[in-house]
Amino acid sequence: MDSITISWTTPLSDGGSDITAYDLRHIETDDDETVDPNWTVVEDVWTSGGDALEYTLTGLTVGTEYDIQVRAVNAVGDGPWSATVTATLTTVSTCAAGVAVPDPTSNPGLVSDCESLLTLLDTLVEGTVLNWSADIPISEWDGIEEDSLEGTPPQVVRLYLGGLGLDGVVPSELSGLTE
């Protein structure tokens, strides 16, 4: 599950009464928008007094496309729903943020290696201290050796994890490494 922050501007006309709140509604794009009960309505996403006209929708599903609308509310009543905006929630790998893998667009294999190793880190024996983090270049991670094979971008080619207090079965996450 994930979230998306929606922002909007005031309508051109307030019908002669100050806006006191905004409502927001959303629906999965594939659902029938002509049926009002299909929409999820969130009332009072903004009430008078705040400067920022924005709201964070939570509980949405990554990879799902949503249609979203906003309406103003005042003493006159509810305004019309805004034009529909469509958004698809996506996640960005922490490994592709540009620190662990300096050039993620040209080296998706190293991004995949980074993700596999960070998943592996979560399965290691508690108390094991490794500096593996998306905030450190993977080339500086403990026990990791990178190399460029046959002119390709660098990949993880060796793990040196002896003497680190690891114990147990070799985790299946290692099969996610590209080399």
C-alpha positions as CSV (number, residue, x, y, z in Angstrom):
1,M,0.0,0.0,0.0
2,D,1.2,3.5,-0.7
3,S,0.0,7.1,-0.8
4,I,-0.1,10.1,-3.2
5,T,-0.3,13.8,-2.3
6,I,-2.8,15.8,-4.3
7,S,-2.7,19.6,-4.6
8,W,-5.1,22.0,-6.2
9,T,-5.9,25.7,-6.7
10,T,-9.0,27.6,-5.7
11,P,-11.8,27.7,-8.2
12,L,-12.4,30.8,-10.3
13,S,-15.7,31.4,-8.6
14,D,-16.8,30.8,-5.0
15,G,-20.5,31.5,-5.6
16,G,-20.4,34.6,-3.4
17,S,-19.4,32.7,-0.2
18,D,-16.0,31.9,1.2
19,I,-14.8,28.4,0.7
20,T,-14.8,26.5,4.1
21,A,-13.6,23.1,3.0
22,Y,-12.7,20.8,0.1
23,D,-13.8,17.2,-0.5
24,L,-11.8,14.8,-2.6
25,R,-12.8,11.6,-4.3
26,H,-10.9,8.8,-6.0
27,I,-11.7,5.6,-8.0
28,E,-9.6,3.0,-9.8
29,T,-9.5,4.0,-13.4
30,D,-11.0,0.7,-14.6
31,D,-14.1,1.1,-12.4
32,D,-17.3,2.6,-13.7
33,E,-17.0,6.4,-12.9
34,T,-20.7,7.0,-13.7
35,V,-21.8,5.2,-10.6
36,D,-21.4,7.5,-7.6
37,P,-21.1,4.7,-5.0
38,N,-18.0,3.4,-6.8
39,W,-16.1,6.5,-5.8
40,T,-14.4,6.8,-2.4
41,V,-15.2,10.3,-1.0
42,V,-13.0,11.9,1.6
43,E,-14.8,14.9,3.1
44,D,-13.1,18.0,4.6
45,V,-9.6,17.2,3.3
46,W,-9.0,20.9,3.9
47,T,-10.9,23.3,6.1
48,S,-10.5,27.1,6.2
49,G,-7.4,28.3,8.0
50,G,-4.7,26.3,6.2
51,D,-2.6,27.7,3.5
52,A,-1.6,24.6,1.6
53,L,-4.3,23.2,-0.7
54,E,-3.2,19.6,-0.6
55,Y,-4.1,16.2,0.9
56,T,-2.3,12.9,1.1
57,L,-4.4,9.9,0.0
58,T,-3.3,6.8,1.8
59,G,-4.1,3.1,1.5
60,L,-3.7,3.0,-2.2
61,T,-2.2,0.1,-4.1
62,V,1.1,0.5,-6.0
63,G,0.8,-0.1,-9.7
64,T,-2.9,0.8,-9.7
65,E,-4.2,3.8,-11.8
66,Y,-6.6,6.1,-10.0
67,D,-8.8,9.0,-11.1
68,I,-9.1,11.8,-8.6
69,Q,-11.3,14.8,-8.3
70,V,-11.7,17.7,-5.8
71,R,-14.6,20.0,-5.0
72,A,-15.0,23.2,-2.9
73,V,-17.6,23.5,-0.1
74,N,-19.0,26.7,1.3
75,A,-22.2,28.0,2.8
76,V,-23.9,27.9,-0.6
77,G,-23.2,24.1,-0.8
78,D,-20.9,21.7,-2.5
79,G,-19.4,22.9,-5.8
80,P,-19.0,20.7,-8.9
81,W,-16.3,18.1,-9.0
82,S,-13.1,19.2,-10.7
83,A,-11.8,17.8,-13.9
84,T,-10.3,14.3,-13.4
85,V,-6.6,13.8,-13.0
86,T,-5.2,10.3,-13.3
87,A,-2.3,9.0,-11.3
88,T,-0.5,5.7,-11.1
89,L,1.3,4.9,-7.9
90,T,4.8,3.6,-8.5
91,T,7.7,2.9,-6.1
92,V,11.2,3.9,-6.8
93,S,13.8,1.4,-5.6
94,T,16.0,2.9,-2.9
95,C,18.8,1.3,-4.9
96,A,17.9,3.4,-7.9
97,A,18.0,6.7,-6.1
98,G,21.6,7.3,-7.2
99,V,23.7,6.6,-4.1
100,A,24.1,2.9,-3.8
101,V,24.1,2.6,-7.6
102,P,25.6,5.9,-9.0
103,D,24.1,5.5,-12.5
104,P,21.0,3.3,-12.1
105,T,19.6,3.9,-15.6
106,S,22.7,2.5,-17.4
107,N,23.2,-0.3,-14.8
108,P,19.8,-2.0,-14.0
109,G,21.8,-5.2,-13.2
110,L,23.6,-3.5,-10.3
111,V,20.2,-2.1,-9.1
112,S,18.9,-5.6,-9.0
113,D,22.0,-6.9,-7.2
114,C,21.6,-4.1,-4.6
115,E,17.9,-4.9,-4.0
116,S,18.7,-8.7,-3.6
117,L,21.5,-7.9,-1.2
118,L,19.3,-5.6,0.9
119,T,16.7,-8.3,1.0
120,L,19.4,-10.8,2.0
121,L,20.5,-8.4,4.8
122,D,17.0,-8.6,6.3
123,T,17.3,-12.4,6.6
124,L,20.8,-12.5,8.2
125,V,21.3,-13.5,11.8
126,E,20.5,-10.7,14.2
127,G,23.6,-8.9,15.6
128,T,25.5,-9.2,12.3
129,V,26.9,-5.7,11.4
130,L,27.2,-4.9,7.8
131,N,27.3,-1.4,6.3
132,W,24.9,-2.4,3.5
133,S,22.6,0.5,2.9
134,A,21.1,2.4,-0.1
135,D,22.8,5.5,1.4
136,I,26.3,4.1,0.7
137,P,27.8,3.2,-2.8
138,I,27.6,-0.6,-3.2
139,S,31.3,-0.5,-4.1
140,E,31.9,0.4,-0.4
141,W,29.7,-2.3,1.1
142,D,31.4,-4.8,3.5
143,G,32.3,-8.1,1.7
144,I,31.2,-7.0,-1.7
145,E,33.3,-7.1,-4.9
146,E,32.2,-5.5,-8.1
147,D,33.7,-6.1,-11.5
148,S,32.9,-5.3,-15.1
149,L,32.7,-8.5,-17.1
150,E,33.3,-8.4,-20.8
151,G,32.9,-4.6,-21.0
152,T,29.5,-4.6,-19.2
153,P,28.7,-2.2,-16.4
154,P,29.9,-3.3,-12.9
155,Q,28.0,-6.1,-11.2
156,V,28.5,-7.9,-7.9
157,V,30.8,-10.8,-8.6
158,R,31.9,-12.0,-5.2
159,L,30.8,-11.9,-1.6
160,Y,33.4,-12.2,1.2
161,L,31.3,-12.8,4.3
162,G,33.7,-15.0,6.3
163,G,34.4,-14.0,9.9
164,L,31.2,-11.9,10.2
165,G,29.4,-14.2,12.6
166,L,26.9,-15.5,10.0
167,D,25.3,-18.8,10.7
168,G,22.6,-21.0,9.1
169,V,21.4,-21.8,5.6
170,V,22.5,-19.9,2.5
171,P,19.4,-17.7,1.8
172,S,17.6,-18.0,-1.5
173,E,17.9,-14.2,-2.0
174,L,21.5,-14.9,-3.3
175,S,19.9,-16.4,-6.5
176,G,18.7,-12.8,-7.4
177,L,22.3,-11.7,-8.0
178,T,23.0,-11.2,-11.7
179,E,26.5,-12.6,-11.8
